[in-house]
Amino acid sequence: MEALRISPTKNTPEIILNPEGIIRIKGRSIHENVTEFFAPVEDWITGYIIGPAEVTCVDLNLEYFNSASAKVFIHLLQKITYVALKDKKYIINWYYEDGDEDIFERGEYFASVLDVPFNFIKIN
């Protein structure tokens, strides 16, 4: 399985997907067609969960995202939890800036909807 990297733009996040168990999404996600943008990410994750690494580390460091992106993120995170079906572990790190209650609360919402533990990491 090949690594996948998508460079950021002013409206799209940087995405790094590494078969060694690293999944990173960082930046802004406010584009019009999220389904099209995230299609290669979904395809990669679908392939990855067939033979995942021992530990999958998901780092979400988002400064802003729209509701369409939120739906995609929940869907992708839900898929990633399937690595547990292969007796593998996953860690979800949710980064938020000190004082950014909106992003922090959206992470709490994701964790509760998915019913999975998140590590909340405050950045100064």
Secondary structure, DSSP 8 states (H G I E B T S, - for coil): ---EEE---SSS-EEEEETTTEEEEEEEE--S-HHHHHHHHHHHHHHHTTS--SEEEEEEEEEEE-HHHHHHHHHHHHHHGGGGGGT-EEEEEEEEETT-HHHHHHHHHHHHHHT---EEEEE-
